[in-house]
Every structure is written in structure tokens, then in C-alpha cells.
Amino acid sequence: MPKLVAPTVRLHAAWLEAHDEWGPGLHEDGFGLRSTDEVRSPDGFAAWVTRLADRSGPDAPLADSRVRCTYRWIVEDDRVLGGIALRHELDHYLLRVGGHIGYGIRPSARRRGLATWALDRMLGEARALGLDRVLLACEADNTASAKTIERLGGVLEDIRDTELGPARRYWITL
């Protein structure tokens, strides 16, 4: 049975296995990974996990002008299957491009309903934060993600060009 867990250094090797499966240069939505993050070494990984935890606290100062964000990893039997992130508010960039929630499932774990399962649980966390509705965006040609969002009540607002390419934008009322 999968679980949503807060990022932890305990799963370093399992996370690296998932990261390697995505392959070099591929985007892993839901992990909050930056190109400057050094995640191979134990110290670099610990620093990254600490940064993710620091961004989720309601009173934590955000030195890099980012929004607060709750990160969860989708884990089953100590195997990292994916990640999901809930941004507590939207800045100008997120309103145009990213939305409140981003997620990704590693290729070998797809087509099991994990994205729907994780998104449903993260919508519960959004409700607990007091959000009335959430914005989700996916690449315009990502039919699997579009179906996941629609399955959970997503209403298509539009398809628009963004800095990351054409994107479908959905709102889910909570």
C-alpha cells in the first residue's frame, strides 16, 4: 500500500534510484528539485531535504522569494514511486505556469492510479490549509495527467503558451 511521506534522508538510495530512472535532463514534477541541488552525496541530499522541510512551515521565512510548499514522496515498501508538491499560495509565475499542485510518477510505477491517489490526498491537505480552489497545470499533450486532474473534478480553464511550452490549466473547487 503506498503512503505519502515527508522527504527524508532515510530514503536517499531509494530516491536516487527513482531519479536515475527518470534519466538525465528529464523534469521530475513534485520534488522541488533545482538544477543547482547536489543530491548524490549524503550531505548534499540532507541539505536539499532540509530546504524542502523549511519551505513547508507556516512561519518559516522564505529567503529566496518562493512560496510555502508542502512536499510529499509517494512511497511503497521503501521504494520512492513519485513526488507531489502543494504550493500554499500562487505568485505571478505559478499563476501563469505551475499552479498549486505539481506531481510526477516514475516511469516504472505509472498506470497504477498513483497520481490520482496522491492528488486526492493532497487536495485534502489543500482543504486543511483553507484553500477554496486549486490550480493545476500540465503539458498540453500530457493526456495521462489531464485525465488524472479531470477525474478529480478539474475544470479546464484554457490551454495557453507558457515559458515551459503549451499547458492545460485546470481549476478544482474544494
Secondary structure, DSSP 8 states (H G I E B T S, - for coil): --EEE---GGGHHHHHHHHHHH-TT---TTS---TT---SSHHHHHHHHHHHHHTTSTT---TTS---EEEEEEEETTEEEEEEEEESS--HHIIIIIBSEEEEE-GGG-SSSHHHHHHHHHHHHHHHTT-SEEEEEEETT-HHHHHHHHHTT-EEEEEEEETTEEEEEEEEE-
